[in-house]
Each structure stands twice: as structure tokens, then as C-alpha cells.
Amino acid sequence: MSEENKNTEQENQEEFMDNSSSSMKEPTVENAPEPEQSLNELNDNMEVHHHPHAAHGKKTWKAYFWEFLMLFLAVFCGFLAEYQLEHMIERDRETQYMSSMLDDLKQDTAEINNQIRFISEYFKPVLKKSVAVLYSENFSDSTIKEMYDTVPKAIRFFTLAIQDNAITQLKNSGNLRLIRKKGITDSLAKYWYSCNHLLNTLVPGYEATRFNSKELVYSLFNLHYFENDSTGGSLRKNISLKLVSEDKAQFLKLGNNISNLNSQLTGAILVRLKDMNRKATDLIALIEREYHLK
């Protein structure tokens, strides 16, 4: 290699080393980015990612109106639903009460008809015959026999079992208001007035007279002549019947009492029973028709 070429190659190597050294130098302060400038650029970059709905305009009165309307409708519909549910529950309870009332009334009519028949077929002939023999002037053996056959039977007590389960539940629970139909409430009131008048006025008056008659029977007749020593039993056989007393004033008094029993039982009580039976029958038909019950 010539001397000239060696010198040229050496110069190229030195120039290369100088350029490398200058490129590896640290940047000067003048070339460093400004902090404030970097933050601004960062903020600019971040603004690009803002949510498109972040900025809203002010609500108009229409928006507030529709929000109020929707809230009002939600509350109102909830109130209507609760009212309707309560209404349905009350109607269901009303029907249940009427079904129970219907069962009570059917049992009442059966009981009332039995007592009407019992008065007509048993009490009326016994009471009438008892009064006749007690008013007899001559107490012959046959008359005494008739007395023993009839008079003790005349003091049999009278009972009437009226069903009050449904009406008692309605009164005690304060649910009489559930019965919406005025015709039914009016009919119920009339029926129960008749029941109360019979059970609390007529029957106690009859019972008081019956008790006085019973005391006279026990003092004038020998109960040992009856089976089991009870006026409800049959007369013993092969017994010579005698009265405990022959005081006709006492027998007349007993006759008056039994005549009173006859008047009460075949008069006011029987009339009231027939009235109750008619009202109960009409009420049954009304409830069945209004509530579609059988």
C-alpha cells in the first residue's frame, strides 16, 4: 500500500471516531424538553379520552315535569294495586261470612220447623187435656189416672237452639261493615230481632210459669209412681194411683198455670216461631241469589 493511501485511511478513522464521540455526548440543557410544555402536551393527549357525555346542558322544565309525572304514576299505580288487593280480600271474607251465615240459617229453619211441629203435635194436646182434668170438680179414679198421664208431661221444658256462629264472629270482629248489600243487612236485623225477642222475652216468661207449675206438680203428685221416679218416665204397672193432696185450690192454681203455659206456647211463641221461619227462609233465598251460593 502506498504512503498516500495509508494517510487517507488514517484520516478517515480519526474523523469517524470524532463523530462517534460527539454523538455519544449527553444532551445539553438547551436541548431538554421544558416541564411545563410536557404537562400541557400530556393534558392535551388526555382530553382526547374524555367521555362524550361528560358535558350536559341544564335540564329544562319539561324534563323535570316528565320525571315528576313518572314518579307520580308509579306511586299512584302502587296505591291502586294495594287498594284492589285489599278490596278483593274483603270481598272474599264477605263471601265466606255469608256462606257461614247460610249454613246457620239452614240449621235454624230445620230447628224451628221441628219445634213448630213439636208444639202442634205434642204440647198442644197435652196442655189442653191437662187443663181440663185439673179443672174437674170430681177427682174420680179415672180422673186421677188421666192427671198422672197428662199433667206431668205438661211441664216439659221448651228449648230452641238458634245458630249464632256467623253473626257472633261478625259482631266481635267488627266486620259487619263487610256486608255491602243493604237488603241483606236489613233482613238480618229483622231476623235477629225476632230471635232475640223470642229467646230473651217470650221463652224466659214461659220458663218462669213452667217452673211454678213444676213446683206444684211435685207437691201434688207422687213421683214414685213413675219409672226412675221421673215425670219423663212411664207409670209403673199394677199401682193404685193416689194424689198427695186433695186441696182443690192447689189443683186449680196448677190448672191456671198450665193454661197460661198453653196460651204462651201455642200463642205468642208459636206465632213468633212461624215469623222467624218465614224470615229465615226469605233470607236464605236472598243470600243464595246475591252471592251465588247454594
PyMOL commands that set and color helices and strands:
alter all, ss='L'
color gray80, all
select helices_A, chain A and resi 3-23+35-47+61-134+141-154+165-173+176-178+182-220+223-225+227-229+248-291
alter helices_A, ss='H'
color red, helices_A
deselect
rebuild
show_as cartoon
